[in-house]
Amino acid sequence: MINKIVMSMASLRLFSGSLEIIAALLMLRFNQIDKALLVNSGLAVVGPLTLLTTTTIGLVGLADKLSFAKMLWVGVGVTCIFIGILKK
C-alpha cells in the first residue's frame, strides 16, 4: 500500500513534469523565440510552486515525527532556497 502523502507528492511531481514536457512541445510548435519565452516564463511560476507544495505536504506528513526545532530548520532551508532562486 502506497502512503497517501508520498502519492500526493509524486502526483504533483508527475503533473509538474507533464507541464514541462507540454511546454517544450509548445515551444517547438510555435517555433518563435518570443512565444517560447512566454511559455518559459509561465513555467517559472510552476517550478517554485511545485517545490513549495510538495515540501509542505512532506512536512505535514512528518509533523508528528520531527521536533519543532527540526521543522524550523527545514523551514529556514526552504526559505534559503527561495531567496537563492528569486534574488538576482
C-alpha positions in Angstrom: 0.0 0.0 0.0 1.4 3.4 -1.0 1.4 6.1 1.6 -1.1 8.9 0.8 1.4 11.6 1.4 4.0 10.0 -0.8 1.3 9.5 -3.5 0.3 13.2 -3.3 3.9 14.4 -3.6 4.6 12.0 -6.5 1.4 13.1 -8.3 2.3 16.7 -8.0 5.8 16.0 -9.5 4.3 14.0 -12.3 1.9 16.8 -13.1 4.7 19.3 -13.0 6.9 17.2 -15.2 4.0 16.8 -17.7 3.6 20.5 -17.8 7.3 20.8 -18.6 7.0 18.4 -21.5 3.9 20.1 -22.8 5.7 23.4 -22.6 8.6 22.1 -24.6 6.3 20.7 -27.3 4.5 24.1 -27.4 7.8 25.9 -27.9 8.7 23.6 -30.8 5.2 24.0 -32.3 5.3 27.8 -32.1 8.9 27.9 -33.4 9.2 31.6 -32.4 11.6 33.0 -29.7 9.1 35.4 -28.3 6.4 32.8 -27.8 8.9 30.3 -26.4 9.9 32.9 -23.8 6.3 33.4 -22.9 5.8 29.7 -22.4 9.1 29.5 -20.4 8.1 32.4 -18.1 4.9 30.6 -17.3 7.0 27.7 -16.2 9.0 29.9 -13.9 5.9 30.1 -11.7 5.1 26.4 -11.7 8.6 25.2 -10.5 8.8 27.1 -7.2 5.1 26.4 -6.5 5.6 22.7 -7.0 8.7 22.8 -4.7 6.8 24.7 -2.0 3.7 22.5 -2.3 5.5 19.1 -2.2 7.7 20.3 0.6 4.7 21.4 2.6 2.9 18.1 2.1 6.0 16.2 3.1 6.4 18.4 6.3 2.8 17.9 7.2 3.4 14.1 6.9 6.4 14.4 9.1 5.0 16.8 11.6 4.4 14.2 14.3 7.9 12.7 13.9 10.0 15.9 13.9 10.7 18.2 16.8 9.8 21.9 16.4 13.5 22.8 16.1 14.0 20.5 13.2 10.8 21.7 11.5 12.2 25.3 11.9 15.5 24.3 10.3 13.7 22.8 7.4 11.6 26.0 7.0 14.8 28.0 7.1 16.3 25.8 4.4 13.3 26.1 2.1 13.4 29.9 2.7 17.1 30.0 1.7 16.3 28.0 -1.5 13.6 30.6 -2.4 15.9 33.5 -1.7 18.6 31.9 -3.8 16.1 31.3 -6.7 14.4 34.7 -6.6 17.3 37.0 -5.9 19.1 38.5 -8.9 
